[in-house]
């Protein structure tokens, strides 16, 4: 069998990072009719690392437009902490780059307007670019002008031809979501003003490796990003990084500040320090990526042991958060509704449906108090504090929170 080619540099991919077997699409929540029909599909979920550019990536056995279709159920605004993060970003960028009524902020993958609404409130003109029609419509209802399209070199050039020129472009947690990362990044140089600024936010690969965050791997995430790999993609697109901030979001992310290669933005020491850290961690050596599968298998055994003990003690286990990362985790562990009776999620678009693969029913958080689980496994561990604050009342009946990765922790 011929090795697949790297989605950026086209070198053959001969090194496995992690093989998670066959899994359904992580954001494809099932209706009762779909569950009864038994037609759910699963696809290989195999992550590899490129020996030339060191981009970690999954095979793409399913087309992007089948993942981000009209029924795509992720709405950013259902996370209060994420909306607050977006507000802080908007305030900081407006202050740092002197954005005002004369400026234009363009966000790529603008979802339901969760971020651009804050610029609108400050009187800064905005434009959202969003490939999913249902979230784009939600953004428009918030007063955020939004166009439905996939962003790439072609659509970026088309926007520029219409006169769209941005002082600030944001692409937060989307760089991993594009199958052709080079073509995607090449679109920004068309829309960005000569001295404009582009920010990417993405989970840092180094955290994924060191903290065993394997549940962030799913078909929708085509790439897993280091500064090392991203800087090569930027250079190919006529761009360069000049600054970086480290964020706590998504288990540890980077906010990378980028600009045209010929721009006047000076490179910071923070960026140089991150390059040194990645080099010291060995991200330029293939052997660094080996052994990850063994760490992941240990996490699975630990969690299955917890479930077995809970079952033996007659305890009822629920999960909070019908999140994509939770679906990867549950399906890799082989968990189903016999092990976890319910999943609770604040997104009404998910309630009344079933998790892909495990087929755990999704209920409203209001129903936690009705069914009174003994253990509540927090699947979106990056939102642990927010969720524990919202559901502190489970302690009234002796309920306890559980974090499953990188090891099981029962929290009082």
C-alpha positions in Angstrom: 0.0 0.0 0.0 1.4 3.4 -1.0 2.0 5.8 1.9 -0.2 8.8 2.0 1.4 12.2 1.2 1.8 15.1 3.7 -1.1 17.5 3.2 1.4 20.4 3.2 4.8 19.4 1.7 3.6 16.2 -0.1 6.4 14.0 1.4 5.3 10.4 2.0 4.0 9.8 5.5 5.6 6.7 6.8 5.6 7.3 10.6 2.5 6.7 12.7 1.8 9.1 15.6 -1.4 7.4 16.8 -3.9 5.0 15.3 -7.4 5.3 17.0 -9.1 2.8 14.7 -12.4 3.3 13.1 -14.5 6.1 14.5 -17.6 8.0 13.5 -17.4 11.8 12.8 -17.0 13.4 16.2 -19.7 16.1 15.7 -22.3 13.9 13.9 -24.9 13.6 16.6 -27.7 11.0 15.9 -31.4 11.4 16.0 -33.6 8.5 17.2 -34.5 7.7 13.6 -30.9 7.6 12.5 -30.0 5.4 15.5 -32.9 3.0 14.7 -31.8 2.9 11.0 -28.4 1.6 12.0 -26.7 3.4 9.1 -24.0 5.3 11.1 -20.6 5.2 9.4 -17.1 5.0 10.8 -13.9 6.0 9.2 -10.2 5.3 10.0 -8.7 7.8 12.5 -5.0 7.5 11.9 -2.5 10.3 12.8 0.9 10.4 11.2 3.9 12.8 11.4 5.7 14.0 8.4 9.4 13.3 8.4 10.2 16.4 6.3 8.1 19.3 7.8 7.0 17.6 11.0 3.3 18.4 10.5 1.2 15.9 12.5 -2.0 15.1 10.6 -4.8 12.6 10.3 -5.7 10.8 7.1 -8.8 12.3 5.4 -11.1 9.4 4.4 -14.1 11.7 4.4 -14.5 15.0 2.5 -14.5 18.3 4.5 -17.9 19.3 3.2 -19.4 16.1 4.7 -18.0 17.2 8.1 -19.0 20.9 8.0 -22.4 20.4 6.5 -25.7 22.2 7.1 -26.3 20.2 10.3 -23.0 21.0 11.9 -23.8 21.4 15.6 -20.9 23.4 17.1 -22.0 26.8 18.3 -19.2 28.7 20.1 -21.6 30.9 22.1 -22.8 28.0 24.3 -19.5 28.2 26.2 -19.6 31.2 28.5 -15.8 31.1 29.1 -15.1 31.0 25.4 -17.3 34.1 24.8 -15.4 35.8 27.6 -12.1 34.8 26.0 -13.2 36.3 22.7 -14.2 39.6 24.4 -10.8 39.9 26.0 -9.2 39.2 22.7 -11.3 41.9 21.0 -10.4 44.5 23.7 -6.7 43.7 23.6 -6.5 43.8 19.8 -8.4 47.1 19.5 -6.1 48.7 22.1 -2.8 47.2 20.7 -3.5 48.0 17.0 -5.6 51.2 17.4 -8.7 49.7 15.8 -11.7 52.0 15.3 -14.5 53.0 12.9 -12.0 53.4 10.1 -10.7 49.8 10.5 -11.9 46.4 9.3 -11.7 43.1 11.2 -12.3 39.9 9.3 -12.6 36.6 11.1 -12.3 33.4 9.2 -14.4 30.6 10.7 -16.5 33.1 12.5 -19.0 30.6 13.7 -22.1 32.2 15.3 -20.5 35.6 15.8 -19.2 34.9 19.3 -16.0 37.0 18.7 -16.9 39.6 16.1 -19.9 40.8 18.1 -17.5 42.4 20.6 -15.9 44.5 17.8 -19.4 45.5 16.6 -20.1 46.7 20.1 -17.0 48.8 20.0 -18.1 50.4 16.7 -15.4 48.6 14.6 -16.6 47.3 11.2 -16.4 43.5 10.8 -16.9 40.7 8.3 -17.3 37.1 9.2 -16.3 34.2 6.8 -18.0 31.0 7.8 -18.6 27.7 5.9 -21.6 26.5 7.8 -24.9 28.1 6.9 -26.7 27.5 10.3 -24.0 29.1 12.4 -23.6 32.0 9.9 -27.3 32.7 10.2 -27.0 32.8 14.0 -24.2 35.4 13.5 -26.3 37.6 11.3 -29.0 37.6 13.9 -26.4 39.1 16.3 -25.7 41.9 13.8 -22.5 40.3 12.5 -22.3 40.5 8.7 -21.3 37.0 7.6 -20.6 35.3 4.2 -20.9 31.6 3.8 -17.8 30.2 2.1 -14.7 28.1 2.6 -11.7 30.4 2.8 -8.7 29.6 0.7 -6.4 31.3 -1.9 -9.2 31.6 -4.5 -11.8 33.0 -2.2 -9.3 35.3 -0.5 -8.4 36.7 -3.9 -12.1 37.1 -4.7 -12.7 39.1 -1.5 -9.7 41.3 -2.3 -11.0 42.0 -5.8 -14.2 43.3 -4.2 -12.2 45.7 -2.1 -12.1 43.7 1.2 -8.9 44.8 3.0 -8.4 44.0 6.7 -6.5 45.7 9.4 -6.9 42.6 11.6 -7.7 39.1 10.6 -8.5 36.4 13.1 -8.5 32.7 12.5 -9.0 31.1 15.9 -9.1 27.3 16.2 -9.5 26.8 12.5 -6.0 26.1 11.2 -6.3 22.5 12.3 -9.7 22.2 10.5 -8.6 22.7 6.9 -7.6 19.8 4.7 -5.3 21.9 2.5 -3.5 24.0 5.0 -1.2 25.6 2.5 -4.0 26.8 0.2 -5.9 28.1 3.3 -3.0 30.2 4.6 -2.3 31.5 1.1 -5.7 33.2 1.1 -4.7 35.7 3.9 -2.1 37.6 2.0 -4.8 38.8 -0.4 -7.1 40.2 2.2 -4.6 41.5 4.7 -3.5 45.1 4.4 0.3 45.7 3.9 0.8 46.4 7.6 -2.2 44.4 8.8 -2.0 41.7 11.5 -3.3 38.2 11.3 -3.7 36.1 14.5 -4.1 32.3 14.6 -5.0 30.5 17.8 -4.4 26.7 17.9 -3.7 24.0 20.5 0.0 23.5 20.8 1.2 20.1 19.8 3.8 20.1 22.6 0.9 20.1 25.1 -0.9 17.3 23.3 2.3 15.1 23.5 3.3 16.0 27.1 -0.2 15.9 28.6 -1.5 13.0 26.5 -4.4 15.0 25.1 -5.2 12.4 22.5 -8.9 13.1 22.6 -8.3 16.3 20.6 -7.6 14.0 17.7 -10.7 13.6 15.4 -11.5 13.7 11.7 -12.5 17.4 11.9 -9.0 18.2 13.1 -6.8 17.5 10.0 -3.6 18.8 11.6 -1.9 19.1 15.0 0.3 22.1 15.1 3.7 23.2 16.3 5.3 26.5 15.7 7.9 24.5 13.7 5.3 23.3 11.2 3.2 26.5 11.1 6.2 28.7 10.3 6.9 26.7 7.2 3.3 27.0 6.1 3.3 30.7 6.7 6.5 31.2 4.6 5.0 29.3 1.7 2.1 31.7 1.9 4.2 34.9 1.9 3.7 35.5 5.6 5.7 35.3 8.8 5.2 35.2 12.5 6.4 38.1 14.6 5.0 37.5 18.1 3.3 34.7 20.2 1.3 34.5 23.4 0.7 31.3 25.3 -2.9 30.7 26.3 -4.6 28.3 28.7 -7.5 27.6 26.3 -8.0 24.0 24.9 -5.4 22.6 27.3 -2.7 25.0 26.2 -2.8 27.0 23.0 -0.7 29.5 21.1 -1.8 32.8 19.8 0.5 33.5 16.9 0.7 37.1 15.5 1.5 37.1 11.8 2.0 39.6 9.0 3.3 40.0 5.4 6.9 39.1 5.1 7.8 42.6 4.0 5.8 44.3 6.9 7.5 46.4 9.5 6.4 44.3 12.5 9.5 43.4 14.6 10.0 39.9 15.9 9.7 39.4 19.6 11.8 37.5 22.1 8.7 35.5 23.0 8.7 33.9 19.6 12.4 33.1 19.7 12.0 31.5 23.1 9.2 29.3 21.8 11.4 28.2 18.9 14.1 27.2 21.4 11.6 25.3 23.6 10.4 23.2 20.7 13.9 22.5 19.6 14.9 21.4 23.1 11.7 19.2 23.3 12.9 17.4 20.2 10.1 18.3 17.8 12.7 18.2 14.9 13.4 14.5 15.6 11.0 11.8 14.5 11.8 9.6 17.6 10.2 12.3 19.8 6.8 11.3 18.4 7.3 7.6 19.1 5.8 6.0 22.2 2.7 8.2 22.3 0.4 5.3 21.6 1.6 3.5 24.7 0.7 6.5 26.9 -2.7 6.7 25.3 -3.4 3.0 25.9 -2.6 3.5 29.6 -5.2 6.3 29.8 -7.8 3.9 28.4 -7.0 1.1 30.8 -7.2 3.6 33.7 -10.6 4.8 32.7 -12.1 1.4 32.0 -10.9 0.4 35.5 -12.8 3.3 37.0 -16.0 2.4 35.2 -15.7 -1.3 36.3 -15.3 -0.2 39.9 -18.2 2.2 39.7 -20.4 -0.6 38.2 -19.4 -3.1 40.9 -20.3 -0.5 43.5 -23.7 0.1 41.9 -22.8 3.7 41.1 -24.4 5.5 38.2 -22.1 7.4 35.8 -23.0 10.3 33.6 -20.9 12.6 31.4 -21.0 16.4 31.0 -20.3 17.9 27.6 -21.3 16.3 24.2 -18.0 17.5 22.9 -16.0 16.2 20.0 -13.0 15.4 22.2 -15.3 13.4 24.5 -16.5 11.3 21.5 -13.0 10.4 20.5 -12.3 9.4 24.1 -15.4 7.3 24.6 -15.1 5.6 21.3 -11.5 4.8 21.7 -12.3 3.3 25.1 -15.2 1.3 23.7 -17.7 2.9 26.0 -21.5 2.9 25.4 -24.8 3.7 27.1 -24.4 0.6 29.3 -21.3 2.3 30.9 -22.4 5.9 30.8 -26.1 6.4 31.1 -26.4 10.1 30.0 -24.5 13.0 28.5 -25.6 16.5 29.5 -25.0 19.5 27.2 -26.2 23.1 27.2 -26.5 23.2 23.4 -30.2 22.6 22.5 -29.1 21.5 19.0 -27.6 18.4 20.6 -30.2 17.7 23.2 -32.5 14.8 22.4 -29.9 13.3 20.1 -27.3 10.6 20.8 -23.5 10.7 20.9 -21.9 9.3 17.8 -20.5 5.8 18.2 -21.3 5.3 21.9 -25.0 6.2 21.4 -25.3 7.8 24.9 -28.4 10.0 25.0 -27.9 13.7 25.3 -30.0 15.6 27.9 -30.2 19.2 29.1 -28.1 20.2 32.1 -31.3 20.9 34.0 -31.9 17.1 34.0 -28.8 16.4 36.1 -30.8 17.1 39.2 -33.5 14.8 38.1 -31.4 11.7 37.5 -28.8 12.4 40.1 -25.6 10.6 38.8 -23.1 9.5 41.4 -20.2 10.4 39.1 -20.2 13.1 36.4 -17.3 12.7 34.0 -16.3 16.1 32.5 -15.4 15.3 28.9 -14.4 18.8 27.8 -11.7 18.9 30.5 -10.5 22.4 29.2 -13.8 23.8 30.6 -13.5 21.9 34.0 -13.7 25.0 36.2 -16.7 26.5 34.4 -18.6 23.2 34.5 -17.9 22.5 38.1 -19.1 25.9 39.0 -22.3 25.5 37.1 -23.1 22.1 38.5 -21.8 22.4 42.0 -25.3 21.2 43.2 -24.4 17.6 42.4 -22.7 17.5 45.8 -26.1 17.8 47.4 -26.7 14.1 46.7 -23.1 13.1 47.0 -22.3 13.4 43.3 -18.7 13.8 42.4 -16.9 15.1 39.3 -14.4 13.0 37.4 -11.6 13.9 35.0 -10.5 11.0 32.8 -7.3 12.1 31.1 -4.4 11.9 31.4 -5.4 9.9 34.4 -8.6 9.4 36.3 -9.2 12.0 39.0 -12.2 12.0 41.3 -12.7 15.6 42.4 -14.4 16.6 45.7 
